[in-house]
């Protein structure tokens, strides 16, 4: 099942965006084989960011990439693959003998996907960083936060996953599509700092046109009273976003607020005054009471749900937006395909769990596998 059925991807295990890209491709039907370390990492951060549900829908082999025999096993996997994903610092894959040159020599049609924070070159390329650093340098972080307060990290969604893993997944699909036509592979250089900036293209356009001001004074950054979050009587929150006049009118009607007593919707100088009026009104009822008021309306109002509540919402349940795999509730594959639906193919494997199966498929005998394991080449 899935639109990528028949596609094979080799993933060199990493953290964050690389596994997320591989998960998306695997959910869409690609056969993804994750090359884990022969001895699993014990670093808590590494295990947390590379493990769990990000590893779903694929198999795992444990290989010592510092061993020439382990490198040869990866190249044998690459020979029959359509793509490879790696998230090392620039130059590391080359030092391990599995960089683009030997991989493309073994398989000229291969699409070699590289996931880094700063890109493969440039003055910052060899330095360490994380999501917060990448979105800071891209300009994005400067725009997130309230007036008078510091920038607020939006979890690690913009750099790691939106501007990183999702960008790489798109690059891999485009590269493999082109390779089908040309018969020649290529290297995909996906950088989280560049992906974060790309996600902010529309905001850069507003800034360039002179329509984007100080942080916390704009439509999308809590500046506008009609685009923000309001606390309710019980401490819950409602999200509000009716940018269009007709939807804003419906918001005021359901809040029982007289438009004549409020500033014009787009009178920026009086947004704080209007925000105070909306805040005072939302504070008079609980979140659930407001949900009942706005149910089925076009006022663009929705409750702020936490990770436990979101899967239980009627819309999420009707759309089956979340699935359970081995008792763990998690987001379902997306987007949806009418003819070749994506699915979670299998639960996350333990590192190296499928080593024997995959190597047997490569043509290695049981004796060869036993010899490699005795030599510490495989898990």
C-alpha positions in Angstrom: 0.0 0.0 0.0 1.0 3.6 -0.3 2.1 5.7 -3.3 5.8 4.9 -2.7 5.4 1.2 -2.8 8.3 -0.4 -4.6 10.7 2.4 -3.6 13.6 1.3 -1.3 15.4 3.8 1.0 18.5 3.2 3.1 18.5 5.3 6.2 21.7 5.9 8.2 20.3 6.3 11.7 20.4 9.8 13.2 18.2 12.0 15.3 15.2 14.3 14.7 14.7 15.4 11.1 16.4 12.4 9.4 14.2 9.8 11.1 11.1 12.0 10.6 11.8 12.2 6.8 12.3 8.4 6.7 9.1 7.9 8.7 7.1 9.9 6.2 8.5 8.0 3.2 7.9 4.7 5.0 4.4 5.6 5.9 3.8 6.3 2.2 4.8 2.8 1.3 8.6 3.0 0.7 10.7 0.1 2.1 13.0 1.9 4.5 15.9 0.0 6.1 17.5 1.8 9.0 21.2 1.2 9.5 21.7 1.5 13.3 24.9 1.1 15.2 26.0 -2.4 15.9 26.1 -1.4 19.6 23.1 0.8 20.3 23.8 4.3 21.6 23.3 4.9 25.3 23.2 8.7 25.2 19.7 9.6 26.5 19.2 12.5 24.1 20.2 10.5 21.1 17.9 7.6 22.1 15.0 9.9 22.8 15.2 11.8 19.5 16.0 8.8 17.3 13.8 6.3 19.0 10.1 6.0 19.7 7.4 6.4 17.0 9.7 8.3 14.6 11.2 4.8 13.8 7.9 3.3 12.8 7.1 1.5 9.5 10.6 0.3 8.8 13.2 -2.4 9.5 16.5 -2.1 11.3 20.0 -3.6 10.8 22.8 -3.0 13.2 26.1 -2.3 11.4 29.5 -1.0 12.6 30.2 1.7 10.0 33.7 2.1 11.3 34.5 -1.4 10.1 35.3 -1.8 6.4 33.2 -4.9 6.2 30.3 -2.9 7.7 30.8 -0.2 5.1 30.7 -2.8 2.4 27.4 -4.1 3.7 25.9 -0.6 3.5 27.2 -0.3 -0.1 25.5 -3.6 -1.0 22.3 -2.3 0.4 22.7 1.0 -1.6 23.2 -1.0 -4.8 19.6 -2.0 -4.7 18.2 1.2 -3.3 16.5 4.3 -4.8 17.6 6.6 -2.1 19.7 7.1 1.0 19.2 9.4 4.0 22.0 10.6 6.3 22.2 13.3 8.9 25.8 13.4 9.9 27.9 16.6 10.1 29.5 17.4 6.7 32.4 15.0 6.0 31.5 12.3 8.4 29.8 10.0 5.9 32.9 10.4 3.7 35.2 9.4 6.5 33.0 6.4 7.1 33.3 5.3 3.5 29.6 5.7 2.7 29.6 9.3 1.3 28.1 10.2 -2.1 31.1 9.2 -4.2 31.3 5.5 -3.3 27.5 5.2 -3.0 26.8 6.7 -6.5 29.7 4.7 -7.9 27.9 1.6 -6.7 24.5 2.9 -7.8 24.4 5.8 -10.3 20.6 6.1 -10.0 20.8 6.7 -6.2 19.3 9.9 -4.7 21.6 10.7 -1.8 19.8 12.8 0.8 21.8 14.9 3.3 20.2 16.5 6.4 22.2 19.1 8.3 21.5 22.3 10.2 23.7 24.7 8.2 24.3 22.9 4.9 27.2 21.1 3.4 29.4 24.2 3.0 29.7 27.7 4.3 31.5 29.0 7.4 29.0 27.4 9.9 28.9 24.0 8.1 31.3 22.2 10.4 29.8 23.6 13.7 27.2 22.1 16.0 23.7 23.5 16.4 20.1 22.7 17.1 16.7 23.8 15.9 16.7 27.0 18.0 20.0 28.1 16.5 18.9 27.4 12.9 15.6 29.3 13.2 17.4 32.1 15.0 19.8 32.7 12.1 17.0 32.3 9.5 15.2 35.3 11.0 12.2 33.2 12.0 12.7 33.2 15.8 12.9 37.0 15.9 9.2 37.1 14.9 7.8 34.7 17.4 6.7 36.1 20.8 4.8 38.9 22.4 5.4 42.6 22.5 8.0 43.5 25.0 9.0 39.9 25.6 11.9 37.8 24.3 11.5 35.5 21.2 9.8 32.2 22.2 11.0 28.9 20.7 8.0 27.2 19.0 9.0 23.7 20.2 11.5 22.3 17.6 8.9 22.1 14.9 10.2 24.8 12.5 13.8 23.8 12.1 13.9 20.1 12.9 10.7 18.9 11.4 9.1 21.5 9.1 12.2 23.1 7.7 14.2 19.9 8.1 12.6 16.5 7.8 9.7 17.5 5.7 11.9 19.5 3.4 14.2 16.5 3.0 11.3 14.1 2.3 10.1 16.4 -0.5 13.6 16.6 -1.9 13.9 12.9 -1.9 10.6 12.3 -3.7 11.5 15.0 -6.3 15.0 13.6 -6.8 13.7 10.0 -7.2 11.1 11.2 -9.6 13.7 12.9 -11.7 16.0 9.9 -11.6 13.3 7.8 -13.1 13.3 10.0 -16.1 17.1 10.6 -16.4 18.5 7.4 -15.0 20.9 9.4 -13.0 20.9 10.1 -9.3 22.1 13.2 -7.4 22.8 14.6 -3.9 20.1 16.5 -2.0 21.6 19.1 0.4 18.8 19.9 2.9 19.7 22.5 5.6 17.3 23.3 8.4 18.4 26.9 8.5 17.4 27.3 4.9 14.2 25.3 5.3 13.1 27.5 8.2 13.6 30.6 6.1 11.7 29.0 3.3 8.7 28.4 5.6 8.8 32.1 6.4 8.6 33.2 2.7 5.3 34.9 3.1 6.5 36.8 6.2 9.6 37.9 4.4 7.3 39.2 1.7 5.3 41.2 4.3 8.5 42.5 5.8 9.8 43.6 2.4 6.6 45.4 1.6 6.8 47.3 4.9 3.8 45.5 6.4 5.6 43.7 9.2 6.5 45.6 12.3 8.0 44.9 15.8 7.5 41.5 17.3 4.1 41.1 18.9 2.4 43.9 16.8 1.4 42.0 13.7 -1.5 39.8 12.7 0.1 36.4 13.2 2.3 37.1 16.2 -0.3 38.0 18.9 -0.5 41.7 17.9 -4.0 41.5 16.4 -6.9 41.0 18.8 -8.6 38.8 16.2 -5.7 36.4 15.9 -4.6 35.1 19.2 -5.4 33.0 22.3 -7.7 34.0 25.2 -8.0 32.5 28.7 -11.3 31.2 29.9 -12.9 31.2 33.3 -11.5 27.7 34.1 -8.0 28.4 32.9 -8.5 26.8 29.6 -7.8 28.7 26.3 -9.6 29.4 23.0 -7.8 30.2 19.8 -9.3 33.0 17.7 -8.5 33.8 14.1 -11.3 35.4 12.0 -9.2 37.6 9.7 -12.0 38.1 7.2 -14.6 40.8 8.0 -17.6 38.4 7.7 -16.0 35.9 10.1 -15.0 38.7 12.5 -18.6 39.9 12.5 -19.8 36.4 13.5 -17.2 36.3 16.3 -18.6 39.6 17.8 -22.1 38.4 17.4 -21.5 35.2 19.3 -19.5 37.0 22.0 -22.5 39.4 22.3 -20.2 42.4 21.7 -21.5 45.5 19.9 -19.3 46.4 17.0 -20.1 50.0 17.5 -18.4 50.0 20.8 -15.2 48.5 19.4 -12.5 49.9 17.1 -12.5 49.0 13.5 -11.1 45.5 13.0 -7.9 46.7 11.2 -7.2 49.8 13.3 -3.8 48.7 14.4 -3.3 51.5 16.9 -6.4 50.3 18.9 -5.7 46.6 18.7 -4.7 46.5 22.4 -8.0 48.1 23.4 -10.0 45.6 21.4 -7.9 42.7 22.8 -8.8 43.8 26.4 -12.5 43.7 25.4 -12.3 40.2 24.0 -10.2 39.0 26.9 -12.7 40.3 29.5 -15.5 38.5 27.6 -13.8 35.1 27.2 -12.9 35.2 30.9 -16.6 35.0 31.8 -17.2 31.4 30.7 -15.3 28.1 30.7 -13.6 26.7 27.7 -16.3 24.0 27.2 -19.0 26.6 27.5 -17.3 28.7 24.8 -17.0 25.5 22.7 -20.7 25.1 22.8 -21.3 28.7 21.8 -19.0 28.5 18.7 -19.8 24.9 17.7 -20.5 24.9 14.0 -19.9 28.6 13.4 -17.6 30.4 10.9 -16.1 32.6 13.7 -12.8 30.7 13.4 -12.6 29.8 17.0 -11.3 26.5 18.4 -10.3 25.2 21.8 -6.6 24.9 22.6 -6.2 21.1 23.3 -3.2 19.3 24.8 -1.6 16.1 23.5 -4.0 14.0 25.5 -7.1 15.8 24.5 -6.5 16.3 20.7 -6.9 12.6 19.8 -10.2 12.5 21.6 -11.8 15.4 19.8 -14.8 14.4 17.7 -13.3 15.7 14.5 -10.0 13.9 15.1 -11.9 10.7 15.7 -14.2 11.1 12.7 -11.2 11.7 10.5 -9.1 9.1 12.3 -6.3 11.6 12.6 -4.6 9.5 15.2 -3.8 5.8 15.4 -2.7 3.4 18.0 0.4 1.2 17.4 1.4 -1.2 20.1 -0.7 0.8 22.5 0.9 4.2 21.7 -1.4 6.9 20.4 0.3 8.8 17.6 -0.5 11.0 14.5 -1.7 9.1 11.6 0.2 9.2 8.2 -0.6 12.3 6.1 -1.5 13.5 3.6 -4.2 11.2 2.4 -4.3 9.4 -0.9 -7.6 8.2 -2.4 -6.2 5.2 -4.2 -3.0 4.3 -2.5 -3.5 5.1 1.2 -0.5 5.4 3.5 -0.4 3.3 6.7 1.8 2.6 9.6 3.4 -0.6 8.3 4.9 -1.8 11.5 5.8 -0.7 15.0 9.2 0.9 15.7 11.9 -1.8 15.6 14.6 -2.3 18.2 18.0 -1.3 16.8 19.3 -4.2 14.7 16.2 -6.3 15.1 16.0 -7.2 11.4 19.7 -7.7 10.8 19.6 -11.4 9.9 16.5 -11.0 7.7 17.9 -8.1 5.7 21.3 -9.7 5.2 19.8 -13.0 4.1 17.8 -11.0 1.5 21.2 -9.5 0.4 22.4 -13.1 -0.3 24.6 -13.7 2.7 24.6 -17.2 4.1 23.9 -18.1 7.7 27.6 -18.8 8.1 28.6 -15.4 6.7 26.2 -13.7 9.0 27.5 -15.6 12.0 31.1 -14.7 11.1 30.2 -11.0 10.8 28.4 -11.1 14.1 31.4 -12.8 15.8 33.6 -10.1 14.5 31.4 -7.3 15.8 30.6 -6.0 12.3 26.8 -6.5 12.9 24.4 -6.5 15.8 
